[in-house]
Structures are given as structure tokens and as C-alpha cells.
Amino acid sequence: MAKCGECLMNDVEIVELNPDGSCPRCGVTYSFDDVQAATVIEQTTDRLTDFVARGQVVQTQIDATDRDRVDRMVAEVRTLGPMDLQLQPQTVFELVGLLQLAKRHSKLSVNNRATIERFLSGARDYFHACPTILDVIAMGDRPDFDR
């Protein structure tokens, strides 16, 4: 559930962004990457806040409200470029299985599902010349093959 940073900065009631990334209140439009980053950061911050409230995480030296922390995290993420990552084929295959399983979680957000789908699509492309592996990956998309 991505929210408008512009409205947030102006202390206006926060509304959920439209599916196209535009704010229904002020009209600012965010790119998919901005919306994805903000949503992931907000979800992570919500979980961190829950952990802190339960005493499972020691507070950091940064004394900030949740909103301040989210704003700083968004600013930090925007300073980064893509992460280069090299994986061995067996690791890619293992991640495919783990992510296929994660996709079955009933509370998985639409944005997290889209992230998983992007990785799975890339993995299918990676294994394009491996028909047996692609068959097994296809089986992993079908719950009737779960054991």
C-alpha cells in the first residue's frame, strides 16, 4: 500500500496511490521503482516497529519516529544503483523453489508478488536451454505437485 510522499511532507491526509502510481489527492506520479521501494521500506518499517514494541529488537542510536525513519530510508535507497549479484545455477534453482513457496502465502502483498514474479521470469529466461529444469520449475507453480 504505497502512499504519496508529497502529501506526507505537507501533513495532508495520506491516501493510497492509484495503480498507475499517481496520487489521487495531489496528482504527483511516482515511477514503479519509487512505489516499489517506498512500499518495501514501509512494510519493513512496520515489521521493525512491531519487533521493537515486543522488545525483540534493541533500538538503534537513531532516535526517530517511524515516519522519519521511512523518509530517511527512501532517501538512502534513492542514492543507490542496482546491486550486482552473481549466483551459481543451483542457487538460482533453490531460490526459485523458495520464492514459489512464498508466493503461496495468503498475506503476500501485490508488490511482493510482483517482485517474486520478476525474479521467476528472469530465472526462466536464465534456464531457457534447460528443458528438464523448466519442467520442474513449472511443476513448482502448481500446488497439486506439493509434497
C-alpha positions in Angstrom: 0.0 0.0 0.0 2.2 2.8 -1.3 1.4 6.3 -0.1 2.3 9.8 -1.5 5.4 11.3 -0.1 4.5 14.7 -1.3 1.2 14.7 0.7 3.1 13.2 3.7 5.7 16.0 3.6 2.8 18.6 3.6 1.0 16.9 6.5 -2.0 16.2 4.3 -4.2 13.2 5.0 -2.3 10.3 3.3 -4.1 8.3 0.7 -3.1 5.2 -1.2 -1.7 5.7 -4.6 -3.6 4.8 -7.7 -2.5 1.6 -9.6 -0.6 3.8 -12.1 1.5 5.3 -9.3 -0.3 8.7 -9.2 -1.7 10.3 -6.1 -5.4 10.9 -6.3 -5.1 13.9 -3.9 -2.2 16.0 -5.4 -1.6 14.3 -8.8 2.1 13.6 -8.3 3.0 10.4 -10.2 5.7 8.0 -9.0 7.7 5.5 -11.1 7.1 1.9 -10.4 10.6 1.7 -8.8 9.8 4.6 -6.5 6.5 3.0 -5.5 8.1 -0.4 -5.0 10.9 1.0 -2.9 8.6 3.0 -0.7 6.2 0.1 -0.2 9.0 -2.3 0.7 10.5 0.2 3.1 7.2 0.9 4.7 6.4 -2.8 5.2 9.9 -3.4 6.6 9.5 -0.4 9.0 6.1 -1.7 10.1 7.6 -5.1 11.0 10.6 -3.4 12.7 8.2 -1.3 14.8 6.3 -4.5 15.8 9.6 -6.1 16.8 10.7 -3.1 18.8 7.3 -2.9 20.6 7.6 -6.6 21.6 11.2 -6.0 22.8 12.7 -8.2 20.1 15.0 -5.5 18.7 17.2 -3.1 20.5 16.6 0.5 19.5 19.4 2.0 17.3 21.1 5.2 18.1 18.9 7.0 15.6 16.1 8.5 17.6 13.3 8.9 15.0 9.7 8.5 14.5 8.6 5.7 12.2 7.7 8.3 9.5 11.2 9.9 9.9 12.8 6.5 9.6 10.8 5.7 6.4 11.7 9.1 4.9 15.4 8.6 5.6 15.3 5.0 4.2 13.6 6.2 1.0 16.3 8.9 0.6 19.1 6.4 1.2 17.6 3.9 -1.3 17.5 6.6 -3.9 21.3 7.1 -3.6 22.0 3.5 -4.6 22.2 1.9 -8.0 21.3 -1.7 -8.8 23.1 -4.4 -6.8 25.2 -6.7 -9.0 24.7 -10.2 -7.9 26.1 -13.4 -9.3 24.6 -16.8 -8.3 25.5 -20.3 -9.1 22.9 -22.2 -11.1 21.9 -24.4 -8.2 21.4 -21.3 -6.0 19.1 -19.8 -8.7 17.1 -23.0 -8.8 16.9 -23.1 -4.9 15.7 -19.5 -4.8 13.0 -20.3 -7.5 11.6 -23.0 -5.2 11.7 -20.8 -2.1 10.0 -17.9 -3.9 7.4 -20.2 -5.4 6.6 -21.3 -1.9 6.5 -17.7 -0.7 4.0 -16.8 -3.4 1.5 -19.2 -1.8 1.4 -17.1 1.4 -2.1 -15.8 1.9 -0.9 -12.3 3.1 1.7 -11.7 0.4 1.3 -8.2 -0.9 0.7 -7.4 -4.6 4.1 -5.6 -4.7 6.0 -8.5 -3.2 4.2 -10.9 -5.6 5.3 -8.7 -8.5 8.9 -8.8 -7.2 8.8 -12.6 -7.0 7.3 -12.8 -10.5 10.1 -10.6 -11.9 12.8 -12.9 -10.4 11.0 -16.1 -11.6 10.7 -14.7 -15.1 14.4 -13.9 -15.1 15.2 -17.4 -13.8 13.0 -19.0 -16.5 15.0 -16.9 -19.1 18.3 -18.0 -17.5 17.3 -21.7 -17.7 15.9 -21.3 -21.3 18.2 -24.1 -22.7 17.4 -26.5 -19.8 14.0 -28.1 -20.6 14.1 -30.5 -17.7 14.7 -27.7 -15.2 12.0 -25.6 -16.8 9.6 -28.5 -16.4 10.4 -28.8 -12.7 10.0 -25.0 -12.3 6.6 -25.3 -14.0 5.7 -28.0 -11.5 6.6 -25.7 -8.7 4.0 -23.2 -9.9 1.3 -25.8 -9.4 0.2 -26.5 -5.8 -1.0 -30.0 -6.8 2.7 -31.0 -7.1 3.4 -30.0 -3.5 4.6 -32.9 -1.3 
